[in-house]
Amino acid sequence: MIVNWPGGLLALQAAVGSASAPITAAPKDWAEAWCRIVATDGFYPVTHKRDPDDGQRWSTTVVQRLAAASARLAAALNASSTGR
């Protein structure tokens, strides 16, 4: 879905950059969020082939997850540079 993002990588970067994502401190919360996503009906297609509409269907999730991961990475890097 990322490789075929409408408008390309720059469009995806813009979407992620404008998304807000709460930073949760516990990796357990990150894992639980992903478990809820992958348990969603249709996430793993029975045919093992992606539907052409999957990009649109999952676009919000992709942007939210990338924004959250970016925020967590930035927080970790900032903490490491300040010695916390």
PDB file of N, CA, C and O in Angstrom:
ATOM      1  N   MET A   1       0.806  -1.188   0.000  1.00  0.00           N
ATOM      2  CA  MET A   1       0.000   0.000   0.000  1.00  0.00           C
ATOM      3  C   MET A   1       0.854   1.259   0.000  1.00  0.00           C
ATOM      4  O   MET A   1       0.508   2.261  -0.626  1.00  0.00           O
ATOM      5  N   ILE A   2       1.968   1.194   0.706  1.00  0.00           N
ATOM      6  CA  ILE A   2       2.852   2.357   0.761  1.00  0.00           C
ATOM      7  C   ILE A   2       3.511   2.595  -0.590  1.00  0.00           C
ATOM      8  O   ILE A   2       3.598   3.734  -1.049  1.00  0.00           O
ATOM      9  N   VAL A   3       3.972   1.529  -1.226  1.00  0.00           N
ATOM     10  CA  VAL A   3       4.641   1.646  -2.517  1.00  0.00           C
ATOM     11  C   VAL A   3       3.709   2.246  -3.562  1.00  0.00           C
ATOM     12  O   VAL A   3       4.146   3.017  -4.417  1.00  0.00           O
ATOM     13  N   ASN A   4       2.433   1.897  -3.498  1.00  0.00           N
ATOM     14  CA  ASN A   4       1.459   2.361  -4.488  1.00  0.00           C
ATOM     15  C   ASN A   4       0.615   3.522  -3.976  1.00  0.00           C
ATOM     16  O   ASN A   4      -0.500   3.729  -4.454  1.00  0.00           O
ATOM     17  N   TRP A   5       1.121   4.271  -3.025  1.00  0.00           N
ATOM     18  CA  TRP A   5       0.350   5.374  -2.443  1.00  0.00           C
ATOM     19  C   TRP A   5      -0.006   6.389  -3.527  1.00  0.00           C
ATOM     20  O   TRP A   5       0.864   6.799  -4.295  1.00  0.00           O
ATOM     21  N   PRO A   6      -1.287   6.803  -3.599  1.00  0.00           N
ATOM     22  CA  PRO A   6      -1.686   7.797  -4.604  1.00  0.00           C
ATOM     23  C   PRO A   6      -0.878   9.092  -4.433  1.00  0.00           C
ATOM     24  O   PRO A   6      -0.883   9.690  -3.357  1.00  0.00           O
ATOM     25  N   GLY A   7      -0.211   9.506  -5.455  1.00  0.00           N
ATOM     26  CA  GLY A   7       0.600  10.715  -5.397  1.00  0.00           C
ATOM     27  C   GLY A   7       2.037  10.445  -5.024  1.00  0.00           C
ATOM     28  O   GLY A   7       2.867  11.354  -5.045  1.00  0.00           O
ATOM     29  N   GLY A   8       2.347   9.195  -4.679  1.00  0.00           N
ATOM     30  CA  GLY A   8       3.721   8.809  -4.384  1.00  0.00           C
ATOM     31  C   GLY A   8       4.162   9.106  -2.964  1.00  0.00           C
ATOM     32  O   GLY A   8       3.363   9.475  -2.104  1.00  0.00           O
ATOM     33  N   LEU A   9       5.434   8.938  -2.748  1.00  0.00           N
ATOM     34  CA  LEU A   9       6.021   9.079  -1.421  1.00  0.00           C
ATOM     35  C   LEU A   9       5.838  10.471  -0.836  1.00  0.00           C
ATOM     36  O   LEU A   9       5.581  10.610   0.360  1.00  0.00           O
ATOM     37  N   LEU A  10       5.966  11.495  -1.658  1.00  0.00           N
ATOM     38  CA  LEU A  10       5.801  12.856  -1.136  1.00  0.00           C
ATOM     39  C   LEU A  10       4.388  13.090  -0.614  1.00  0.00           C
ATOM     40  O   LEU A  10       4.203  13.782   0.387  1.00  0.00           O
ATOM     41  N   ALA A  11       3.394  12.520  -1.284  1.00  0.00           N
ATOM     42  CA  ALA A  11       2.017  12.653  -0.824  1.00  0.00           C
ATOM     43  C   ALA A  11       1.820  11.912   0.502  1.00  0.00           C
ATOM     44  O   ALA A  11       1.121  12.396   1.392  1.00  0.00           O
ATOM     45  N   LEU A  12       2.439  10.743   0.625  1.00  0.00           N
ATOM     46  CA  LEU A  12       2.350   9.997   1.879  1.00  0.00           C
ATOM     47  C   LEU A  12       3.040  10.761   3.002  1.00  0.00           C
ATOM     48  O   LEU A  12       2.504  10.855   4.106  1.00  0.00           O
ATOM     49  N   GLN A  13       4.215  11.303   2.733  1.00  0.00           N
ATOM     50  CA  GLN A  13       4.925  12.087   3.744  1.00  0.00           C
ATOM     51  C   GLN A  13       4.081  13.274   4.201  1.00  0.00           C
ATOM     52  O   GLN A  13       4.041  13.579   5.393  1.00  0.00           O
ATOM     53  N   ALA A  14       3.418  13.935   3.284  1.00  0.00           N
ATOM     54  CA  ALA A  14       2.570  15.069   3.640  1.00  0.00           C
ATOM     55  C   ALA A  14       1.400  14.620   4.505  1.00  0.00           C
ATOM     56  O   ALA A  14       1.047  15.293   5.474  1.00  0.00           O
ATOM     57  N   ALA A  15       0.797  13.484   4.157  1.00  0.00           N
ATOM     58  CA  ALA A  15      -0.339  12.969   4.937  1.00  0.00           C
ATOM     59  C   ALA A  15       0.102  12.600   6.347  1.00  0.00           C
ATOM     60  O   ALA A  15      -0.584  12.918   7.318  1.00  0.00           O
ATOM     61  N   VAL A  16       1.239  11.936   6.461  1.00  0.00           N
ATOM     62  CA  VAL A  16       1.737  11.536   7.782  1.00  0.00           C
ATOM     63  C   VAL A  16       2.140  12.774   8.582  1.00  0.00           C
ATOM     64  O   VAL A  16       1.879  12.845   9.783  1.00  0.00           O
ATOM     65  N   GLY A  17       2.766  13.737   7.932  1.00  0.00           N
ATOM     66  CA  GLY A  17       3.198  14.952   8.611  1.00  0.00           C
ATOM     67  C   GLY A  17       2.056  15.789   9.145  1.00  0.00           C
ATOM     68  O   GLY A  17       2.220  16.513  10.127  1.00  0.00           O
ATOM     69  N   SER A  18       0.903  15.699   8.510  1.00  0.00           N
ATOM     70  CA  SER A  18      -0.242  16.496   8.978  1.00  0.00           C
ATOM     71  C   SER A  18      -1.130  15.722   9.942  1.00  0.00           C
ATOM     72  O   SER A  18      -2.085  16.280  10.483  1.00  0.00           O
ATOM     73  N   ALA A  19      -0.833  14.453  10.165  1.00  0.00           N
ATOM     74  CA  ALA A  19      -1.631  13.639  11.087  1.00  0.00           C
ATOM     75  C   ALA A  19      -1.134  13.839  12.504  1.00  0.00           C
ATOM     76  O   ALA A  19       0.062  14.018  12.734  1.00  0.00           O
ATOM     77  N   SER A  20      -2.054  13.808  13.449  1.00  0.00           N
ATOM     78  CA  SER A  20      -1.640  13.871  14.849  1.00  0.00           C
ATOM     79  C   SER A  20      -1.730  12.464  15.419  1.00  0.00           C
ATOM     80  O   SER A  20      -2.653  11.710  15.112  1.00  0.00           O
ATOM     81  N   ALA A  21      -0.776  12.131  16.237  1.00  0.00           N
ATOM     82  CA  ALA A  21      -0.745  10.792  16.827  1.00  0.00           C
ATOM     83  C   ALA A  21      -0.342  10.902  18.283  1.00  0.00           C
ATOM     84  O   ALA A  21       0.699  11.475  18.606  1.00  0.00           O
ATOM     85  N   PRO A  22      -1.170  10.351  19.166  1.00  0.00           N
ATOM     86  CA  PRO A  22      -0.774  10.365  20.574  1.00  0.00           C
ATOM     87  C   PRO A  22       0.416   9.427  20.785  1.00  0.00           C
ATOM     88  O   PRO A  22       0.505   8.367  20.165  1.00  0.00           O
ATOM     89  N   ILE A  23       1.307   9.829  21.651  1.00  0.00           N
ATOM     90  CA  ILE A  23       2.459   8.989  21.950  1.00  0.00           C
ATOM     91  C   ILE A  23       2.146   8.197  23.212  1.00  0.00           C
ATOM     92  O   ILE A  23       2.005   8.766  24.295  1.00  0.00           O
ATOM     93  N   THR A  24       2.040   6.903  23.067  1.00  0.00           N
ATOM     94  CA  THR A  24       1.856   6.049  24.234  1.00  0.00           C
ATOM     95  C   THR A  24       3.207   5.472  24.595  1.00  0.00           C
ATOM     96  O   THR A  24       3.971   5.048  23.728  1.00  0.00           O
ATOM     97  N   ALA A  25       3.491   5.461  25.883  1.00  0.00           N
ATOM     98  CA  ALA A  25       4.819   5.085  26.333  1.00  0.00           C
ATOM     99  C   ALA A  25       5.080   3.583  26.312  1.00  0.00           C
ATOM    100  O   ALA A  25       6.229   3.158  26.192  1.00  0.00           O
ATOM    101  N   ALA A  26       4.049   2.793  26.426  1.00  0.00           N
ATOM    102  CA  ALA A  26       4.256   1.355  26.600  1.00  0.00           C
ATOM    103  C   ALA A  26       4.208   0.595  25.276  1.00  0.00           C
ATOM    104  O   ALA A  26       3.226   0.684  24.538  1.00  0.00           O
ATOM    105  N   PRO A  27       5.264  -0.148  24.981  1.00  0.00           N
ATOM    106  CA  PRO A  27       5.239  -0.984  23.777  1.00  0.00           C
ATOM    107  C   PRO A  27       4.051  -1.945  23.770  1.00  0.00           C
ATOM    108  O   PRO A  27       3.577  -2.337  22.704  1.00  0.00           O
ATOM    109  N   LYS A  28       3.571  -2.325  24.951  1.00  0.00           N
ATOM    110  CA  LYS A  28       2.386  -3.179  25.046  1.00  0.00           C
ATOM    111  C   LYS A  28       1.197  -2.514  24.340  1.00  0.00           C
ATOM    112  O   LYS A  28       0.414  -3.189  23.671  1.00  0.00           O
ATOM    113  N   ASP A  29       1.066  -1.207  24.487  1.00  0.00           N
ATOM    114  CA  ASP A  29      -0.021  -0.477  23.829  1.00  0.00           C
ATOM    115  C   ASP A  29       0.140  -0.500  22.322  1.00  0.00           C
ATOM    116  O   ASP A  29      -0.849  -0.590  21.595  1.00  0.00           O
ATOM    117  N   TRP A  30       1.369  -0.419  21.843  1.00  0.00           N
ATOM    118  CA  TRP A  30       1.629  -0.454  20.400  1.00  0.00           C
ATOM    119  C   TRP A  30       1.219  -1.811  19.851  1.00  0.00           C
ATOM    120  O   TRP A  30       0.560  -1.907  18.816  1.00  0.00           O
ATOM    121  N   ALA A  31       1.619  -2.852  20.560  1.00  0.00           N
ATOM    122  CA  ALA A  31       1.301  -4.213  20.111  1.00  0.00           C
ATOM    123  C   ALA A  31      -0.205  -4.461  20.119  1.00  0.00           C
ATOM    124  O   ALA A  31      -0.741  -5.079  19.200  1.00  0.00           O
ATOM    125  N   GLU A  32      -0.882  -3.981  21.153  1.00  0.00           N
ATOM    126  CA  GLU A  32      -2.325  -4.170  21.232  1.00  0.00           C
ATOM    127  C   GLU A  32      -3.044  -3.438  20.102  1.00  0.00           C
ATOM    128  O   GLU A  32      -4.028  -3.942  19.560  1.00  0.00           O
ATOM    129  N   ALA A  33      -2.561  -2.267  19.751  1.00  0.00           N
ATOM    130  CA  ALA A  33      -3.163  -1.522  18.640  1.00  0.00           C
ATOM    131  C   ALA A  33      -3.040  -2.317  17.352  1.00  0.00           C
ATOM    132  O   ALA A  33      -4.000  -2.428  16.590  1.00  0.00           O
ATOM    133  N   TRP A  34      -1.845  -2.877  17.108  1.00  0.00           N
ATOM    134  CA  TRP A  34      -1.657  -3.681  15.900  1.00  0.00           C
ATOM    135  C   TRP A  34      -2.497  -4.946  15.920  1.00  0.00           C
ATOM    136  O   TRP A  34      -3.009  -5.367  14.883  1.00  0.00           O
ATOM    137  N   CYS A  35      -2.642  -5.554  17.086  1.00  0.00           N
ATOM    138  CA  CYS A  35      -3.481  -6.761  17.186  1.00  0.00           C
ATOM    139  C   CYS A  35      -4.921  -6.447  16.804  1.00  0.00           C
ATOM    140  O   CYS A  35      -5.575  -7.243  16.130  1.00  0.00           O
ATOM    141  N   ARG A  36      -5.415  -5.292  17.234  1.00  0.00           N
ATOM    142  CA  ARG A  36      -6.781  -4.901  16.854  1.00  0.00           C
ATOM    143  C   ARG A  36      -6.889  -4.698  15.349  1.00  0.00           C
ATOM    144  O   ARG A  36      -7.891  -5.074  14.741  1.00  0.00           O
ATOM    145  N   ILE A  37      -5.873  -4.111  14.752  1.00  0.00           N
ATOM    146  CA  ILE A  37      -5.899  -3.856  13.306  1.00  0.00           C
ATOM    147  C   ILE A  37      -5.875  -5.163  12.528  1.00  0.00           C
ATOM    148  O   ILE A  37      -6.700  -5.369  11.637  1.00  0.00           O
ATOM    149  N   VAL A  38      -4.951  -6.034  12.849  1.00  0.00           N
ATOM    150  CA  VAL A  38      -4.838  -7.271  12.069  1.00  0.00           C
ATOM    151  C   VAL A  38      -6.002  -8.215  12.314  1.00  0.00           C
ATOM    152  O   VAL A  38      -6.241  -9.119  11.514  1.00  0.00           O
ATOM    153  N   ALA A  39      -6.730  -8.019  13.410  1.00  0.00           N
ATOM    154  CA  ALA A  39      -7.912  -8.842  13.667  1.00  0.00           C
ATOM    155  C   ALA A  39      -9.145  -8.333  12.915  1.00  0.00           C
ATOM    156  O   ALA A  39     -10.183  -8.995  12.901  1.00  0.00           O
ATOM    157  N   THR A  40      -9.032  -7.175  12.300  1.00  0.00           N
ATOM    158  CA  THR A  40     -10.138  -6.596  11.546  1.00  0.00           C
ATOM    159  C   THR A  40     -10.465  -7.462  10.342  1.00  0.00           C
ATOM    160  O   THR A  40      -9.573  -7.915   9.625  1.00  0.00           O
ATOM    161  N   ASP A  41     -11.751  -7.686  10.129  1.00  0.00           N
ATOM    162  CA  ASP A  41     -12.197  -8.491   9.000  1.00  0.00           C
ATOM    163  C   ASP A  41     -11.646  -7.916   7.695  1.00  0.00           C
ATOM    164  O   ASP A  41     -11.801  -6.728   7.413  1.00  0.00           O
ATOM    165  N   GLY A  42     -11.012  -8.765   6.916  1.00  0.00           N
ATOM    166  CA  GLY A  42     -10.490  -8.359   5.621  1.00  0.00           C
ATOM    167  C   GLY A  42      -9.046  -7.915   5.620  1.00  0.00           C
ATOM    168  O   GLY A  42      -8.470  -7.694   4.554  1.00  0.00           O
ATOM    169  N   PHE A  43      -8.438  -7.776   6.804  1.00  0.00           N
ATOM    170  CA  PHE A  43      -7.046  -7.339   6.813  1.00  0.00           C
ATOM    171  C   PHE A  43      -6.159  -8.355   6.105  1.00  0.00           C
ATOM    172  O   PHE A  43      -5.306  -7.991   5.297  1.00  0.00           O
ATOM    173  N   TYR A  44      -6.367  -9.624   6.414  1.00  0.00           N
ATOM    174  CA  TYR A  44      -5.675 -10.706   5.709  1.00  0.00           C
ATOM    175  C   TYR A  44      -6.676 -11.348   4.766  1.00  0.00           C
ATOM    176  O   TYR A  44      -7.500 -12.149   5.208  1.00  0.00           O
ATOM    177  N   PRO A  45      -6.631 -11.022   3.483  1.00  0.00           N
ATOM    178  CA  PRO A  45      -7.627 -11.558   2.549  1.00  0.00           C
ATOM    179  C   PRO A  45      -7.538 -13.071   2.425  1.00  0.00           C
ATOM    180  O   PRO A  45      -6.448 -13.643   2.406  1.00  0.00           O
ATOM    181  N   VAL A  46      -8.688 -13.704   2.342  1.00  0.00           N
ATOM    182  CA  VAL A  46      -8.775 -15.154   2.209  1.00  0.00           C
ATOM    183  C   VAL A  46      -8.050 -15.618   0.948  1.00  0.00           C
ATOM    184  O   VAL A  46      -7.458 -16.697   0.932  1.00  0.00           O
ATOM    185  N   THR A  47      -8.097 -14.813  -0.095  1.00  0.00           N
ATOM    186  CA  THR A  47      -7.475 -15.173  -1.373  1.00  0.00           C
ATOM    187  C   THR A  47      -5.966 -14.956  -1.373  1.00  0.00           C
ATOM    188  O   THR A  47      -5.283 -15.345  -2.320  1.00  0.00           O
ATOM    189  N   HIS A  48      -5.441 -14.336  -0.310  1.00  0.00           N
ATOM    190  CA  HIS A  48      -4.020 -13.994  -0.196  1.00  0.00           C
ATOM    191  C   HIS A  48      -3.593 -12.987  -1.268  1.00  0.00           C
ATOM    192  O   HIS A  48      -2.407 -12.867  -1.578  1.00  0.00           O
ATOM    193  N   LYS A  49      -4.553 -12.277  -1.824  1.00  0.00           N
ATOM    194  CA  LYS A  49      -4.273 -11.225  -2.806  1.00  0.00           C
ATOM    195  C   LYS A  49      -4.998  -9.967  -2.363  1.00  0.00           C
ATOM    196  O   LYS A  49      -6.151 -10.010  -1.931  1.00  0.00           O
ATOM    197  N   ARG A  50      -4.314  -8.871  -2.476  1.00  0.00           N
ATOM    198  CA  ARG A  50      -4.907  -7.592  -2.098  1.00  0.00           C
ATOM    199  C   ARG A  50      -5.930  -7.148  -3.128  1.00  0.00           C
ATOM    200  O   ARG A  50      -5.742  -7.297  -4.336  1.00  0.00           O
ATOM    201  N   ASP A  51      -7.006  -6.605  -2.615  1.00  0.00           N
ATOM    202  CA  ASP A  51      -8.054  -6.032  -3.448  1.00  0.00           C
ATOM    203  C   ASP A  51      -7.579  -4.647  -3.896  1.00  0.00           C
ATOM    204  O   ASP A  51      -6.906  -3.959  -3.129  1.00  0.00           O
ATOM    205  N   PRO A  52      -7.911  -4.227  -5.109  1.00  0.00           N
ATOM    206  CA  PRO A  52      -7.485  -2.887  -5.560  1.00  0.00           C
ATOM    207  C   PRO A  52      -7.992  -1.757  -4.656  1.00  0.00           C
ATOM    208  O   PRO A  52      -7.396  -0.680  -4.618  1.00  0.00           O
ATOM    209  N   ASP A  53      -9.086  -1.999  -3.932  1.00  0.00           N
ATOM    210  CA  ASP A  53      -9.635  -0.970  -3.047  1.00  0.00           C
ATOM    211  C   ASP A  53      -8.969  -0.937  -1.671  1.00  0.00           C
ATOM    212  O   ASP A  53      -9.278  -0.064  -0.860  1.00  0.00           O
ATOM    213  N   ASP A  54      -8.065  -1.871  -1.399  1.00  0.00           N
ATOM    214  CA  ASP A  54      -7.432  -1.922  -0.084  1.00  0.00           C
ATOM    215  C   ASP A  54      -6.663  -0.652   0.242  1.00  0.00           C
ATOM    216  O   ASP A  54      -6.667  -0.204   1.389  1.00  0.00           O
ATOM    217  N   GLY A  55      -6.016  -0.079  -0.731  1.00  0.00           N
ATOM    218  CA  GLY A  55      -5.274   1.161  -0.484  1.00  0.00           C
ATOM    219  C   GLY A  55      -6.166   2.244   0.081  1.00  0.00           C
ATOM    220  O   GLY A  55      -5.797   2.928   1.036  1.00  0.00           O
ATOM    221  N   GLN A  56      -7.333   2.400  -0.503  1.00  0.00           N
ATOM    222  CA  GLN A  56      -8.286   3.394  -0.010  1.00  0.00           C
ATOM    223  C   GLN A  56      -8.857   2.972   1.341  1.00  0.00           C
ATOM    224  O   GLN A  56      -8.996   3.791   2.251  1.00  0.00           O
ATOM    225  N   ARG A  57      -9.183   1.701   1.460  1.00  0.00           N
ATOM    226  CA  ARG A  57      -9.799   1.193   2.694  1.00  0.00           C
ATOM    227  C   ARG A  57      -8.877   1.375   3.897  1.00  0.00           C
ATOM    228  O   ARG A  57      -9.336   1.746   4.977  1.00  0.00           O
ATOM    229  N   TRP A  58      -7.598   1.121   3.722  1.00  0.00           N
ATOM    230  CA  TRP A  58      -6.655   1.150   4.835  1.00  0.00           C
ATOM    231  C   TRP A  58      -5.821   2.428   4.892  1.00  0.00           C
ATOM    232  O   TRP A  58      -4.913   2.519   5.718  1.00  0.00           O
ATOM    233  N   SER A  59      -6.096   3.409   4.049  1.00  0.00           N
ATOM    234  CA  SER A  59      -5.243   4.607   3.987  1.00  0.00           C
ATOM    235  C   SER A  59      -5.188   5.354   5.322  1.00  0.00           C
ATOM    236  O   SER A  59      -4.115   5.796   5.733  1.00  0.00           O
ATOM    237  N   THR A  60      -6.307   5.499   5.992  1.00  0.00           N
ATOM    238  CA  THR A  60      -6.315   6.202   7.281  1.00  0.00           C
ATOM    239  C   THR A  60      -5.472   5.451   8.301  1.00  0.00           C
ATOM    240  O   THR A  60      -4.715   6.057   9.059  1.00  0.00           O
ATOM    241  N   THR A  61      -5.605   4.130   8.315  1.00  0.00           N
ATOM    242  CA  THR A  61      -4.836   3.307   9.248  1.00  0.00           C
ATOM    243  C   THR A  61      -3.343   3.423   8.957  1.00  0.00           C
ATOM    244  O   THR A  61      -2.542   3.568   9.880  1.00  0.00           O
ATOM    245  N   VAL A  62      -2.968   3.361   7.696  1.00  0.00           N
ATOM    246  CA  VAL A  62      -1.556   3.474   7.316  1.00  0.00           C
ATOM    247  C   VAL A  62      -0.998   4.814   7.798  1.00  0.00           C
ATOM    248  O   VAL A  62       0.074   4.859   8.402  1.00  0.00           O
ATOM    249  N   VAL A  63      -1.709   5.889   7.538  1.00  0.00           N
ATOM    250  CA  VAL A  63      -1.241   7.220   7.939  1.00  0.00           C
ATOM    251  C   VAL A  63      -1.149   7.318   9.457  1.00  0.00           C
ATOM    252  O   VAL A  63      -0.156   7.822   9.982  1.00  0.00           O
ATOM    253  N   GLN A  64      -2.165   6.845  10.166  1.00  0.00           N
ATOM    254  CA  GLN A  64      -2.151   6.918  11.631  1.00  0.00           C
ATOM    255  C   GLN A  64      -1.012   6.107  12.229  1.00  0.00           C
ATOM    256  O   GLN A  64      -0.336   6.578  13.144  1.00  0.00           O
ATOM    257  N   ARG A  65      -0.789   4.908  11.735  1.00  0.00           N
ATOM    258  CA  ARG A  65       0.270   4.040  12.275  1.00  0.00           C
ATOM    259  C   ARG A  65       1.655   4.618  11.971  1.00  0.00           C
ATOM    260  O   ARG A  65       2.542   4.578  12.823  1.00  0.00           O
ATOM    261  N   LEU A  66       1.844   5.152  10.769  1.00  0.00           N
ATOM    262  CA  LEU A  66       3.131   5.772  10.435  1.00  0.00           C
ATOM    263  C   LEU A  66       3.364   7.034  11.269  1.00  0.00           C
ATOM    264  O   LEU A  66       4.486   7.293  11.704  1.00  0.00           O
ATOM    265  N   ALA A  67       2.312   7.814  11.490  1.00  0.00           N
ATOM    266  CA  ALA A  67       2.441   9.019  12.312  1.00  0.00           C
ATOM    267  C   ALA A  67       2.793   8.643  13.753  1.00  0.00           C
ATOM    268  O   ALA A  67       3.641   9.283  14.374  1.00  0.00           O
ATOM    269  N   ALA A  68       2.146   7.614  14.277  1.00  0.00           N
ATOM    270  CA  ALA A  68       2.438   7.178  15.650  1.00  0.00           C
ATOM    271  C   ALA A  68       3.874   6.665  15.751  1.00  0.00           C
ATOM    272  O   ALA A  68       4.589   7.004  16.695  1.00  0.00           O
ATOM    273  N   ALA A  69       4.295   5.859  14.792  1.00  0.00           N
ATOM    274  CA  ALA A  69       5.661   5.331  14.806  1.00  0.00           C
ATOM    275  C   ALA A  69       6.679   6.467  14.693  1.00  0.00           C
ATOM    276  O   ALA A  69       7.715   6.440  15.357  1.00  0.00           O
ATOM    277  N   SER A  70       6.390   7.451  13.863  1.00  0.00           N
ATOM    278  CA  SER A  70       7.289   8.601  13.708  1.00  0.00           C
ATOM    279  C   SER A  70       7.396   9.381  15.006  1.00  0.00           C
ATOM    280  O   SER A  70       8.489   9.790  15.399  1.00  0.00           O
ATOM    281  N   ALA A  71       6.268   9.591  15.674  1.00  0.00           N
ATOM    282  CA  ALA A  71       6.261  10.334  16.936  1.00  0.00           C
ATOM    283  C   ALA A  71       7.038   9.575  18.013  1.00  0.00           C
ATOM    284  O   ALA A  71       7.782  10.179  18.786  1.00  0.00           O
ATOM    285  N   ARG A  72       6.864   8.247  18.062  1.00  0.00           N
ATOM    286  CA  ARG A  72       7.597   7.448  19.049  1.00  0.00           C
ATOM    287  C   ARG A  72       9.103   7.486  18.776  1.00  0.00           C
ATOM    288  O   ARG A  72       9.905   7.606  19.702  1.00  0.00           O
ATOM    289  N   LEU A  73       9.477   7.385  17.508  1.00  0.00           N
ATOM    290  CA  LEU A  73      10.892   7.438  17.152  1.00  0.00           C
ATOM    291  C   LEU A  73      11.483   8.802  17.518  1.00  0.00           C
ATOM    292  O   LEU A  73      12.573   8.882  18.084  1.00  0.00           O
ATOM    293  N   ALA A  74      10.761   9.865  17.192  1.00  0.00           N
ATOM    294  CA  ALA A  74      11.251  11.206  17.520  1.00  0.00           C
ATOM    295  C   ALA A  74      11.411  11.369  19.028  1.00  0.00           C
ATOM    296  O   ALA A  74      12.395  11.947  19.489  1.00  0.00           O
ATOM    297  N   ALA A  75      10.450  10.862  19.796  1.00  0.00           N
ATOM    298  CA  ALA A  75      10.539  10.956  21.269  1.00  0.00           C
ATOM    299  C   ALA A  75      11.737  10.179  21.784  1.00  0.00           C
ATOM    300  O   ALA A  75      12.445  10.644  22.678  1.00  0.00           O
ATOM    301  N   ALA A  76      11.970   8.991  21.223  1.00  0.00           N
ATOM    302  CA  ALA A  76      13.111   8.177  21.662  1.00  0.00           C
ATOM    303  C   ALA A  76      14.432   8.867  21.315  1.00  0.00           C
ATOM    304  O   ALA A  76      15.362   8.874  22.121  1.00  0.00           O
ATOM    305  N   LEU A  77      14.511   9.438  20.132  1.00  0.00           N
ATOM    306  CA  LEU A  77      15.742  10.123  19.721  1.00  0.00           C
ATOM    307  C   LEU A  77      15.968  11.369  20.574  1.00  0.00           C
ATOM    308  O   LEU A  77      17.094  11.647  20.986  1.00  0.00           O
ATOM    309  N   ASN A  78      14.900  12.117  20.836  1.00  0.00           N
ATOM    310  CA  ASN A  78      15.034  13.309  21.679  1.00  0.00           C
ATOM    311  C   ASN A  78      15.472  12.938  23.091  1.00  0.00           C
ATOM    312  O   ASN A  78      16.310  13.614  23.687  1.00  0.00           O
ATOM    313  N   ALA A  79      14.904  11.866  23.617  1.00  0.00           N
ATOM    314  CA  ALA A  79      15.268  11.423  24.972  1.00  0.00           C
ATOM    315  C   ALA A  79      16.727  10.973  25.018  1.00  0.00           C
ATOM    316  O   ALA A  79      17.434  11.229  25.993  1.00  0.00           O
ATOM    317  N   SER A  80      17.165  10.307  23.964  1.00  0.00           N
ATOM    318  CA  SER A  80      18.551   9.826  23.962  1.00  0.00           C
ATOM    319  C   SER A  80      19.543  10.975  23.825  1.00  0.00           C
ATOM    320  O   SER A  80      20.670  10.884  24.313  1.00  0.00           O
ATOM    321  N   SER A  81      19.135  12.043  23.172  1.00  0.00           N
ATOM    322  CA  SER A  81      20.071  13.161  22.999  1.00  0.00           C
ATOM    323  C   SER A  81      20.148  14.020  24.252  1.00  0.00           C
ATOM    324  O   SER A  81      21.104  14.775  24.424  1.00  0.00           O
ATOM    325  N   THR A  82      19.162  13.916  25.121  1.00  0.00           N
ATOM    326  CA  THR A  82      19.187  14.692  26.367  1.00  0.00           C
ATOM    327  C   THR A  82      19.642  13.850  27.543  1.00  0.00           C
ATOM    328  O   THR A  82      19.748  14.347  28.664  1.00  0.00           O
ATOM    329  N   GLY A  83      19.913  12.566  27.291  1.00  0.00           N
ATOM    330  CA  GLY A  83      20.411  11.697  28.344  1.00  0.00           C
ATOM    331  C   GLY A  83      19.349  11.133  29.261  1.00  0.00           C
ATOM    332  O   GLY A  83      19.674  10.598  30.321  1.00  0.00           O
ATOM    333  N   ARG A  84      18.067  11.240  28.876  1.00  0.00           N
ATOM    334  CA  ARG A  84      16.995  10.681  29.717  1.00  0.00           C
ATOM    335  C   ARG A  84      16.747   9.253  29.414  1.00  0.00           C
ATOM    336  O   ARG A  84      15.880   8.633  30.030  1.00  0.00           O
TER     337      ARG A  84
END
